[in-house]
Amino acid sequence: MPSQLPAAPPATPSSPATTSSQLPPPPPVTGPTAAPSSAMPPAAVPTTPSAPLGAATDGTLEAPTTADEPAIAIVPDLGTAPVPPPVVLPLPATPPVVDAEQDPGDAERLRAYLESLLEPSSSQPEVASADRPWFAVKVLIGLLLLLVLAYLGGHPVVHRLERRLGVSRVVAAGFPFLALGLLSHRWEVLTDDVLGHLRPILHLALGWIGLVIGMRIELSKLAGLPRGTVTIIGVGTGIPLGMIVAGCTAVLMIARLLAGQPMLDVLIVRDALLLGAAGAIAADTETLRYGARRATREARRALVLLANLDELAALVGLAFLNAYFRPSGASVTWQLPHTAWLFVTFGLGLVVGVVIYAILRLPASRTESVALLLGSVAFAAGIASELYLSPLVVCFIVGMLLTNFPGDYKARLVDNLARLEMPIYLVFLIVAGAMWRPTTLGWLAMVVLLVARYVGRWLGGRVVWRKVDAELPADARRSLVFAPMGTLPIAVAVNAALLYPDGELPTILTATIGGAILCEIALSLLWRSDEPIGAQAGQAHPRVEESA
């Protein structure tokens, strides 16, 4: 309410005395709004008594007063006055941002076009509700047919037929099953959803491959190695490893540059190291033995041992790579130092190996032995995959322990491995082929990998055999220098796909699968052209008796 101020000077007779109650009422409010109840009340200020109503110089209304009543000036209610809208200043003009995916450069458009020629669309159409029963039946029948083919592919009758046709060195490696897996994905039998449900089979197969490779490392046979074995493995494998890593790093960095992405990334180093570990391996295959068919039995045995140590070095390097390049994501719960993961890897293999050793020493029938073996491998591979470790490495350590521990279970274990190795291996190749997405960058990386591999192995061979006085004939040396890649690189690539989904998986799979296929075909043709005249086309390969 208005406050009362001190009394003004008395009014003169010329000024008629009028109170505020005699003022005319204010006009009614006809607008849509009225003053809010919380508006500020009008302020009252003293005025001079001689001024008539409405004659104030400041624009206020004056109420003349009598001598007994002070003059009250009524000021319009400021709370009901309209508030002017805020002045909006224009922002400075900014250049438009062009999305690289919406407007790529010429090089990126060319690369995308070339990849579209070879890479199928990763997004498969969703199956309609009416077609789901037929889709489920098709997938089930397709999986059954693939399992039957994998079983028949490992049958001895099929092996004899392959040797008679003269295609055993290529077919024994299982590469037709890779093509079968690739076609099954295109025919929507092994779709992305089905492959997601088949991850445990991949873990089991990787563990099985690691166990088989570990069973080959018998410490009692290492005495038959030639002098300077450490130099042969270190130089003969280290030079191609460095060249492959350097070449693949350059390819991946150029691809990042063309795609408009940062070139300096630790993922490039990790992927290049994976390609180097896969590409520098000298595998123990039929082609390796066939290249040294004219050598003596002792020389072939030493050659196989050198190839086994080469695989050992590759898997040890994979263990270090997995420890110092840990997978990332919300599902990775354990956070340990990198070196601690290295101890966890070897410690897990040691503990699981001792447990499986105690189980295998129990008396069991042949069927029970097969079940125990499959369950043991699945147990070891499952623990490794749960901790985001490599099932290849963990089961490799288990295999090394089982083959070197004492006991009468070894003959039964080797027999079960021989029975189940080929079917599990072929199923693995089918699933790996379904995961394969050929890309232009992958084919380029494959060419770089093969060139760096054989140039590096040739340089390493010239350095090693001049410095090391090893009793190996020329055929055995040549077979070791031009050794095939085998299928362990494919297992390394699939292992990387399971552990590192953020990497260049199509590139790694294309480079390793394509490189392994070309190595087997080219070396088979090379050794066949070197056969003496009159040799039979389907002549069996000289094998190295493990018991000798």
Secondary structure, DSSP 4 states (H G I P E B T S, - for coil): -PPPPPPPPPPPTTS----GGGSPPPPPP-SS----TTSPPPPEE---TTSPTT--TTS-EEE---TTS--EEEPP-GGGSPPPPPP-PPPPP-PPPPPTTTS--HHHHHHHHHHHHHPPPSSPPPPPTTTHHHHHHHHHHHHHHHHHHHHHHTSHHHHHHHHHHT-HHHHTTTHHHHHHHHHHHHTTSS-HHHHHHTHHHHHHHHHHHHHHHHHT--GGGGGGSPTTHHHHHHHHHHHHHHHHHHHHHHHHHHHHHHTT--S--HHHHHHHHHHHHHHT-----HHHHHHTTTS-HHHHHHHHHHHHHHHHHHHHHHHHHHHHS---STT------HHHHHHHHHHHHHHHHHHHHHHHTS---HHHHHHHHHHHHHHHHHHHHHTT--HHHHHHHHHHHHHHS-STTHHHHHHHHHHHHHHHHHHHHHHHHHH----HHHHHHHHHHHHHHHHHHHHHHHHHHHH------HHHHHHHHT----SHHHHHHHHHHHH-TTS-HHHHHHHHHHHHHHHHHHHHHHHHHTSPTT--TTPPPPP--TT-
